[in-house]
Amino acid sequence: MMQTKMDNMKFTNKIIIFLIVITSLQTMAQKRVKIDGVAAVIGKNIVLYSEITAAKLQLDQENEGKSTITECTILEKIMNDKLLAHHAIIDSIEVDDASINGEVDRKIEYFKKQLGTKEKMLDFFGFNNLSDIKKELFNVEKEGHLIKQMQAKLTRGTDVTPEEVTSYFKSLKDANSIPEFGTEIELGQIVMEAKPDEKENKIIIAKLNKIKTDLENGGNFRMKAILHSQDPAASKNGSGAGGLYKGITKETQFVKEFKEAAFSLEEGEISEPFKSQFGYHILRVDKIKGKERDVRHILLQTEISDEILEKVKDSVTKLRSDILTNKISFEDAVKKYSSDKDTNKNKGILINPMSNDTHFDLTNMDPAIYARISNLKEGELSNVFYDETREGKKMYKVMLVKSKIEAHTADLNNDYVKIKRLALQKKRKELIQKWTKDKISDTYIKIHDQYKNCTFEYNWLKK
């Protein structure tokens, strides 16, 4: 419950490959098949057979077993990455180990949550202890960071001129490969959060103080957490069970208030009630192990009455009516009434986290939002609807279709920004390809005889 947006976390391809490697190794081991060995050496980096197998399994899963990509092609893609990672180290590119450790901790917590317990996770992935799986994940994450930073270094400052964009579009036209763009929309929203009154907050704090007193008088924290805590993990097995979270560091992805409490207490000490975006907590430090803390906590959330919810709904409904009758503009309504901190300074407009702009591909939107706005025309408002965050915040919303561009074949005038982005991607790719070609010649490379008959794009075999 306390890990911010953990359920929405998306793995990088490297992590997906890591998972498939582990599971495929287990399967192959059970069948007593030779599963590993060195397929290639690139500088100081090696490519294992298991990496090729993992990538092939991933492609098969993505293409429902119909992937036609060969092992030679997969090997070359992996060698490209290894070459970038190798020269990133030679060029003294640094990565933030603390940041990587934080990502590793998040993924470990995710794995434990999915599989139930630490022991089940270790058994599933075939590791003997937590430090081994953390080390493996750290290496995977670090290599991914090195590759990205090396690519960024090679393409830093790269841009395309209007003439290059025009030339790129002409090349697409000549090749009869002009892309199709799906329906895109810009969305605005007004959000009104339903908040408990101060009386409810005081009731919750008093209840936590009572529990704290009971604990200080010898009460069992685990049982109190199971009976009272509104952290969903408290009553389940695995991480969070009985209010227990192990191995928390200052880099672990828990909310700020939670970590501040965990690292301000002595072993055995219980905090005063404190507030976070999830509700009100008390926390006890069970064990201090160097930079790590084992803690237990109890979370209570204030109840919001039906009466308060109804008042908020009525307020949003009236505001929607006022916008439709031109008593107030949508932008002014956002500025004056919307409680969403991510959009109320942006005229209510939502930012697409994938592209960092304001346009969304309609077919790739959250299904719940899609159902509310897919049939609306440009400039139309949705009906008022209820929403609730994972943290338990309750709210009512109304959405505006700010703009809508129907699916169409790309046009240079109307889609210039997108075509420029594609042209820039192509130019960056060509820069990396040229660098790869140059670096292969002065990098130690050894490829297993099994792949000597491969037809590679680059001269990896140095013939």
WOBELDA-V433813 format. One record per helix or strand of 3 or more residues. SS is the DSSP state (~ for helix, > for strand). FROM is the first residue (numbers start at 1). TO is the last residue. If there is no record, write none. Layout:
{{SS FROM TO} {SS FROM TO}}
This chain:
{{~ 6 8} {~ 13 30} {> 38 42} {> 45 48} {~ 49 62} {~ 71 90} {~ 97 115} {~ 118 125} {~ 130 155} {~ 162 174} {> 184 194} {~ 198 216} {~ 221 228} {~ 232 235} {~ 241 243} {> 244 248} {~ 256 262} {> 274 276} {> 279 289} {> 292 300} {~ 306 324} {~ 330 337} {~ 362 364} {~ 367 373} {> 385 388} {> 394 405} {~ 416 441} {> 445 447} {~ 449 451}}
